[in-house]
């Protein structure tokens, strides 16, 4: 019965994904700024129907700040990228126009999103403590969960691109986490993530074919690790703190 639920969910998701991809391709033909604005408006309308307008606006702003972190990090390391395109219930994506020269540069760009996402979560928490706004508390909690999920060390998440600059063995941990989440939720997207992550981890495809790309000094690996585990700890502690507030209400 559970297996049939997964198949049924998968069919529904695939049909919706096809529509999203058609819209995504159409928006790519627009100018980058126009496409970003249009996709933001569409995302707000879709999220508003599900969660209300105020949360929808706040949620899309959180996504924008996350992607803006990637844009800033890309400019710092000298990589040209496109403006973000928002896809409802899939988040947002940016297109890198020039490939990074090594895993450290790729990790720096990947860190930018969760770093900005962490700052936005903390800002929302401060605004809640200042104004006692439940919306700000919910947005802070949402930002923490989204960025924690995004830091799971597996592709295609940011965590996978960051973790490989520390050690590719973290991919095993990421595959395990994604697998556990799938068994808890039966999410079709998590199942796809799990299969892709497991394949990459088992084969080490990129590392074997592009060994020099992933050959970093210990100092570089430690620098990336400091950022990675630091963000995980800050987001984890903040999530637990907000959870205690919810339980206390």
Beta strands, then each sheet from edge to edge (+ up, - down):
strand 1: 85-87
strand 2: 91-93
sheet 1: 1+ 2-
end
